[in-house]
Amino acid sequence: MKKKNILTALLLLGSTVQAQNWPEIKPEARPGSRWWWMGSAVDQKGLAYNLHKYGTAGIGSLEITPIYGVKGNEQRDIPFLSSRWMEMYQYTQDEAQKNGINIDMNAGTGWPFGGPEITLEHAATRAIFEQYTVTGSKKIEQQIEITSPKEQKQREFAQLSRLMAYAEDGTCLNLTSKVKNGKLEWNAPKGEWKLIALFVGKTLQKVKRAAPGGEGYVMDHMNPEAVKGYFTKFDRAFEQNKATYPRTFFNDSYEVYKADWTPHLLEEFERRRGYKLEEHFPEFLDASRPEATRRIVSDYRETVSEMLIDNFTTQWTKWAHKHGSTTRNQAHGSPANLIDTYASVDIPECEGFGLTDFHIKGLRKDSLTRPNFSDISMLKYASSAAHIAGKPYTSSETFTWLTEHFRTSLSQCKPDMDLMFVSGVNHMFFHGTPYSPQDAAWPGWLFYASINMSPTNSIWRDAPAFFEYITRCQSFLQMGQPDNDFLVYLPIYDLWDELPGRLVSFDIHKMDRYAPKFIKTIQTIIAGGYDVDYISDAFIKTTRCAGNQLVTSGGTHYKALIVPAARLMPAATLKNLVELARQGATVIFVEQYPEDIPGYNRLKQNRAAFINIAGQLPDVDSFTHTQTFILGKGRIIVGSDYQQVLAQTGTAAEELKTRCGLQFIRRSNPEGHHYFVSCLQNKDIDEWVTLNVPETTAMFFNPMNGERGKAQSRIENGKLQVRLQLKSGESLIIQTFDKSLDEEPAWNYPEEQTYSLSLDHGWKLEFVESAPAINGQFDIDSPTSWTELEQPEAKVNMGTGRYSIEINMPSMEADDWILDLGDVRESARVRINGNDAGTVWAVPFRLKVGKWLKPGKNRIEIEVTNLPANRIADMDRKHVEWRIFKDINMAKLNYVKGDYKNWDAIPSGLNGTVRLIPVSYKEQK
């Protein structure tokens, strides 16, 4: 197969299967993980052991990211891309294939890209400006040098790029050629002159958290020569060692600090913007930000954006394709238009950073958490780019931080995993899994900023159930095509115009300050029962109208395009919107029409063109009232109330959100549509809900346990309604069809009886695993936390306790029984009469167990696994030295140093009433 065909196959794997059963599972549907190679100190024995563990548990993809090493282990460290490193890499590829795992790799170590081959010439670059005032009518001799005390180090290597002179009458002169050996000699004309010197300096940023062999300067991502040169080291390493290129090369979030320049920026600025930036340095540097300054700075920001995309992500992706690989990239943190940057690679990747509080019933809270910076509006940049550009996958850096180390449970992970799914993620990666030798003392080798999704963590015991949940969800979310309602214009020029300073990096920690109005817009639309993707000016240019729908270049269809109170818009974009409306599309302007164009060059002429196009829009005295106007074959809708405006499109809001408060994402497939729905709220749902699809029947799929069945459905007012039952925290997949499903099994809707059996007495507890070891059996009577045992080890152990009870089942009429475990700390495997009844790892901690119960005597066993927190706190109290990692070692929340010796014991095991609840199943209607 040719490389181009291999690439096409890689990108289309997830979109070829539609079914009324669970889709075929591809490796891409299984969870992935960032695989931290500490010092790259790996060997064949350790690799084989770890890969077997990962594959058996259900991991489908691993991304090798070499990182700093372990103290005292230097002799085992392997330099990045050395022959030995490539040998271990190829062994990994071969061994991973045996275990059903795809191997990706970071195209660098740590982050951002850089290393020992990056010379100062190709290192990340910044601008340094110096200003002088001279009086003319005489010969000027002036030292042109960096004078700021803060910039003295730059004097060693910063190069003078321009020296410009500005007179009060507007005259501008380029004096660069008159500077010799740092000294200006100039016969200045009369008058007062302002001199501005631009020195091209270096950020001197080194690769952060670099692995051995990866240390060095961060490269200049806007310099095409630097980028091209950087990737030649991979060509050499792979070709010399005849190694297999990875499925995907990865790049972490853009964290190139203060890199606001590149050597050819002025030339590129003139080519792209049509005027010379150096002739406007006084306005460019004006801290008071008058209109001219804002326009010039906006032009600069647009130029930086384009150069980063053209010279880095686009060039990198072409290089990867040449080798039959793809690219996966985090655009956030960069100074570029996020939509266009994400769309320039094969797999856009977003990032969750913190824990979201959805107020889910029964979900325990931890005092040591950090709030999630990534709400749905932030997560949608990556998926929007994938959707409008026709990319089949959106990935995520998942669970970067949720709680403090050793305190994150699987139950805490699920809600934020569901948030990723409803945001469009369908190819998730944990952050992450440190490689750890089998013989390493517990807690093994660790990375400073992850939940440690690896065999050294106690949560690994029941993680396969979580992995299966992810796999089932992603098997559907990779199927078919996106089916969001509307496109929303990203008002990037308003952001570039309004934000202070020179360089703006759109990192997730500051978006609430950078784009508060846009965030509110997205949240308002979603709360109204609709779903959206963002679109940029470049993608509007390539969007067409088919019938009454908008079709992006990626082939995705939308019902309308919303412009949310954008003040600035290029004339070309407005012209495209007007033309789309004339062709039959619906274009919506909320709160106002665009008022002006961005940019500084040819302002008068461009404004005239803009005014001419704006004159083709319907006259509107006020946006207070929603109004609809016919324009050609299409419509222009204006107004200030989103619900009224969107209702005018004829698109009904999804009752899943408006009536039920559920989060969802909808996709289309050749047989109909399918939804992923999550009850991320504090109430349960048992409702008949209308779905906004034309099909007439529906199947339900439970991603927690694999159950499937024909939903109760009916047609009301020509619309499909389904009966939906969801507990707080639960999720469901709905697939709709326009055909009979009579041959399919019916979905069971449990109706809980008003009484239940409380299993309050007669419990016993023993430990099947424990460190430190706890022997013997304990008569505990009621199910309580094992930290309450009169055993010192029970307050500090990490392990699995088996709670067991024997009960006599009464002869009650019931279609099924639900075993409600109450408050589980933190996950549990259930056996009834020797049969595996399932694993519970997320709220509500419930299982259907009726088929394993029998009249009379029954034995129930519940193996509960706790967190490592109590054990690690005890180790700190005993001054056990386990923090053995270089660089940042093991940081606490908010990147502070410290230990865990003051932690109180965290409850472990069962923590309350366990009940058996009889249920009946209503007949299918």
Secondary structure, DSSP 8 states (H G I E B T S, - for coil): --HHHHHHHHHHGGGS---SS-----GGGS-EEEEEEETT---HHHHHHHHHHHHHHT--EEEEEEE--BTT-GGG---TTSHHHHHHHHHHHHHHHHTT-EEEEESSSSBSSEETT--GGGB-EEEEEEEEEEE-SEEEEEE-S---GGGGGGGGT-EEEEEEEEETTS-EEE-GGGEETTEEEEEE-SSEEEEEEEEEEE---B-BT--TT--SEEB-TT-HHHHHHHHHHHHHHHHHTT----SEEEE-----TT--B-TTHHHHHHHHHSS-GGGGHHHHT-TT--HHHHHHHHHHHHHHHHHHIIIIIHHHHHHHHHTT-EEEE--TTSSS-HHHHHHTSSEEEEE--SB-----TT----SSB-B-S--HHHHHHHHHHHHHHT-S--EEEE-S-SBSTT---HHHHHHHHHHHHHTT--EEEEEEEE---TTS-TT-S--TTS---STTSGGGGTHHHHHHHHHHHHHHHTSSEE--SEEEE--HHHHHHHS-SS-----TTTHHHH-HHHHHHHHHHHHTT--EEEE-HHHHHT-EEETTEEE-TTS-EESEEEEES--B--HHHHHHHHHHHHHT-EEEEES----B---STTHHHHHHHHHHHHTTS---S-SSS-EEEEETTEEEEEES-HHHHHHTTT----HHHHTT--EEEEEEETTEEEEEEE--SSS-EEEEEE-SSS-SEEEEE-TTT--EEE--EEEETTEEEEEEEE-TT-EEEEEEESS--TTS-B---EEE-S--EE--S-EEEEEEEEES---SEEEEES---GGGSS-GGGGT-EEEEEEEEEEEE-----SEEEEE--SEESEEEEEETTEEEEEE-SSS-EEE-GGG--SEEEEEEEEEE--SHHHHHHHHHTT-----BSTT-S--GGG-----TT------EE-S--EEEEEEE----
